[in-house]
Amino acid sequence: MAQPILLLGLLIVAYFSGSQAENAFLQYWEEKIGFPQPPHWLAAKASPLSLHQVAVFMKLIKKNELAYHLHSFCRHANIACSTNALVKKAMYNITFPPLARWNPAKVKYDDLDEKPLSISSQGGLPYFRESMVKEGGFIAVPDLRDTISFKSFLPRSLASKIPFSSTQIKELKKIFGVIDESNMDEYIQDTIKVCEQSPIQGEQCTCAISAEDLIDFVVEKLGHHVLVWSTESVEGSYENVTIETVKLIYGNLSEPPVLCHSQPFPFQVYYCHVLPKVKVFAVDIHAQKKVNHAIMACHYDTSTWNPNHLAFKFLGFGPGLIEVCHWINENGVLWTKMIG
């Protein structure tokens, strides 16, 4: 009976406005945060599913039958199941090199025993000192692209029904048709590992599996009056760029921002965390084709980071001895308290 139910739901989708999901996102934003409105690219990640479609797919999940309608679910929800994950490659100019290998070490600061990645494999410096970013200077920029950037959030009601733990990976992979040892299998396992790992001392973190979860965490940590910052584009990836301007946009070390990193997963998931003593800079970098307005975060308290963290392997020194900076990648978002 699942097939007729699904078809009925999808046949009447035209009845619902295409902007329904984004309007729901904006309504939740206004209730929790208010002015200013979220960046368009973030609002556009709201689930495109209508309320009726959500109800249809919820029934299929309850009956363990969603896997039989995977293609329809992935297409209507705009998520990256194994059948369409490769679409990512077509979204960028063909002059870009292949995507840098995803490494979960980029967003965690403890229990890291991986060998350092070569600069060439990253396309540039994933970590650097503040003194290395000076107006008129040069810096090698890493790959700023998100591994799977075109995916949308699932509605909270639907996302909460999807298995999201290391003990349920088999069920999760079955739902999304993920093949063992595929790229998506690796992405799922890495993301679950990041989300389940204990925070380091002084870190507060969560994995937001819906837009509502994301907003709730930000409001919990920063209050209702916030500003949102993100890097404008991926221009400059794999390039030795010229630094045009560097502007401190948030320097209150006693009230750190919330950093949210997009995780590779079938649907949009953010790893969000708060670390002490972070400054935020807006940097104009002059790439070959255009100027990119990039956001840079600098961590001034690295005392609790693992000595084997990639930043120290790239830069030398160790925990607590240097500040560590990095760019906010595509689909990454940084939140600060609104001043004044």
Long-range contacts (C-beta under 8 A, 24 or more apart in sequence): 2-59, 2-60, 2-63, 2-65, 2-68, 2-69, 3-69, 5-56, 5-59, 5-60, 6-56, 6-60, 6-69, 6-72, 8-56, 9-52, 9-53, 9-55, 9-56, 10-53, 10-56, 10-72, 10-76, 12-52, 13-50, 13-52, 13-53, 13-76, 16-50, 16-51, 16-52, 18-48, 20-50, 20-51, 21-46, 21-47, 21-48, 21-49, 21-50, 21-155, 22-46, 25-211, 28-211, 28-212, 28-215, 29-215, 32-215, 32-216, 32-219, 32-224, 33-215, 33-218, 33-219, 33-224, 33-225, 33-226, 34-224, 34-225, 36-227, 36-228, 38-228, 39-228, 39-230, 39-333, 41-230, 41-331, 42-228, 42-230, 42-333, 45-151, 45-152, 45-153, 45-211, 45-268, 46-152, 46-153, 46-211, 47-77, 47-78, 47-152, 47-153, 47-154, 47-155, 47-158, 47-211, 48-76, 48-77, 48-78, 48-152, 49-76, 49-77, 49-154, 49-155, 49-158, 54-155, 54-157, 54-158, 57-158, 58-157, 58-158, 58-161, 61-158, 61-161, 61-162, 61-175, 62-161, 66-175, 67-174, 67-175, 67-176, 67-177, 70-175, 70-176, 70-177, 74-176, 74-266, 77-152, 77-154, 77-267, 78-150, 78-151, 78-152, 79-151, 79-152, 79-154, 79-266, 79-267, 79-268, 80-148, 80-150, 80-151, 80-184, 80-265, 80-266, 80-267, 81-176, 81-177, 81-178, 81-184, 81-266, 82-176, 82-177, 82-178, 82-179, 82-182, 82-184, 83-177, 85-148, 85-183, 85-184, 87-150, 88-147, 88-148, 88-149, 88-150, 91-149, 91-150, 92-145, 92-234, 96-145, 96-234, 96-237, 96-238, 97-123, 97-143, 97-238, 99-143, 99-145, 99-147, 100-142, 100-143, 100-145, 102-147, 102-186, 102-187, 102-190, 102-264, 103-310, 104-190, 104-191, 104-193, 104-194, 105-309, 105-310, 106-261, 106-310, 106-326, 107-194, 107-261, 107-263, 107-271, 107-273, 108-194, 108-197, 109-200, 109-203, 109-275, 109-304, 109-305, 109-306, 109-309, 110-197, 110-198, 110-200, 110-304, 110-305, 110-306, 111-197, 111-306, 112-306, 112-308, 112-309, 112-310, 113-308, 114-308, 114-310, 116-310, 116-313, 116-314, 117-310, 119-314, 123-237, 123-238, 124-237, 124-238, 124-239, 124-240, 125-314, 126-310, 126-311, 126-314, 126-326, 127-310, 127-311, 127-314, 127-315, 127-324, 127-325, 127-326, 128-314, 128-315, 128-324, 128-325, 128-326, 129-315, 129-322, 129-323, 129-324, 129-325, 130-298, 130-323, 130-325, 132-325, 133-243, 133-246, 133-281, 133-283, 133-296, 133-325, 134-243, 134-246, 135-243, 135-244, 135-245, 135-246, 136-242, 136-243, 137-242, 137-243, 138-240, 138-241, 138-242, 138-243, 139-240, 139-241, 139-243, 139-285, 140-239, 140-240, 140-241, 141-236, 141-237, 141-238, 141-239, 141-240, 141-241, 141-285, 141-287, 141-327, 142-237, 142-238, 142-327, 143-234, 143-237, 143-238, 144-231, 144-233, 144-234, 144-236, 144-237, 144-294, 144-327, 144-329, 144-330, 145-234, 145-237, 145-329, 145-330, 146-262, 146-264, 146-329, 146-330, 146-331, 146-332, 147-187, 147-262, 147-264, 148-187, 148-264, 148-265, 149-262, 149-330, 149-331, 151-265, 151-266, 151-267, 151-268, 152-267, 152-268, 153-210, 153-211, 153-267, 153-268, 154-209, 154-210, 154-267, 154-268, 155-210, 156-210, 156-211, 156-212, 156-213, 159-209, 159-210, 159-213, 159-267, 160-209, 160-210, 162-209, 162-267, 164-192, 164-195, 164-207, 164-209, 165-192, 165-196, 166-192, 166-193, 166-196, 176-266, 178-266, 184-266, 187-263, 187-264, 187-265, 188-265, 188-266, 190-264, 191-263, 191-264, 191-265, 191-269, 191-271, 194-263, 194-271, 195-263, 195-269, 195-271, 199-273, 200-304, 200-305, 200-306, 201-304, 202-275, 202-276, 202-301, 202-304, 203-273, 203-274, 203-275, 203-304, 204-273, 204-274, 205-271, 205-272, 205-273, 205-274, 206-271, 206-272, 206-273, 207-263, 207-269, 207-270, 207-271, 207-272, 208-260, 208-269, 208-270, 208-272, 209-267, 209-269, 211-268, 214-260, 214-270, 214-272, 217-258, 217-272, 218-258, 218-260, 218-272, 218-335, 221-258, 221-274, 222-255, 222-257, 222-258, 222-335, 222-336, 222-337, 223-337, 225-337, 225-338, 226-335, 226-336, 226-337, 226-338, 227-335, 227-336, 227-337, 227-338, 228-333, 228-334, 228-335, 229-280, 229-282, 229-295, 229-328, 229-333, 229-334, 229-335, 229-336, 230-295, 230-328, 230-331, 230-332, 230-333, 230-334, 231-292, 231-293, 231-294, 231-295, 231-327, 231-328, 231-329, 231-330, 231-332, 232-292, 232-293, 232-294, 233-290, 233-292, 233-330, 234-292, 234-330, 235-285, 235-287, 235-289, 235-290, 235-291, 235-292, 236-285, 236-287, 236-292, 236-294, 239-287, 239-288, 241-285, 241-286, 241-287, 241-292, 242-285, 242-286, 243-283, 243-284, 243-285, 243-286, 244-284, 244-285, 244-286, 244-291, 245-282, 245-283, 245-284, 246-281, 246-282, 246-283, 247-281, 247-282, 247-283, 248-279, 248-280, 248-281, 249-280, 249-281, 249-282, 249-336, 250-279, 250-280, 250-336, 250-339, 251-279, 251-280, 252-337, 252-339, 253-277, 253-278, 253-279, 253-300, 255-337, 257-297, 257-334, 257-335, 257-336, 257-337, 258-334, 258-335, 259-297, 259-328, 259-332, 259-334, 259-335, 260-332, 260-333, 260-334, 260-335, 261-329, 261-332, 262-329, 262-330, 262-331, 262-332, 270-333, 275-299, 275-301, 276-301, 277-301, 280-334, 280-336, 294-327, 294-328, 295-327, 295-328, 295-332, 295-334, 296-325, 296-326, 296-327, 296-328, 297-325, 297-326, 297-328, 297-334, 298-323, 298-324, 298-325, 299-323, 299-324, 299-325
